[in-house]
Amino acid sequence: MTHTEIQDYRVYGWVLLALLILTTITITVTWIDLSALTVLVALIIASVKSFIVLRHFMHLKFESKLFTVFVVMVLGIYTLVIALTFFDYLMR
């Protein structure tokens, strides 16, 4: 038998508000000329949004700590790949 956690609707409201604000910030950043940093800032905001979705909609906060460590490791590898890609892009 699986154990499910029920969240209050206010939590989903706050998550929706946070995702909408971060999306607005992402759109605003594209209007500002930050040269190569524009994509970096957009990717950082997208990573924060993915963390919010993982935590609340995929119920990561109710999983074991080991599973959370594995997800953090995957996100760390993702960050490393993005950083190496930007390093290669900036050195051209």
ABEGO torsion letter per residue (X at the ends): XBBBBBBBAAAAAAAAAAAAAAAAAAAAAAABBAEAAAAAAAAAAAAAAAAAAAAAAAGAAABBAAAAAAAAAAAAAAAAAAAAAAAAAAAX
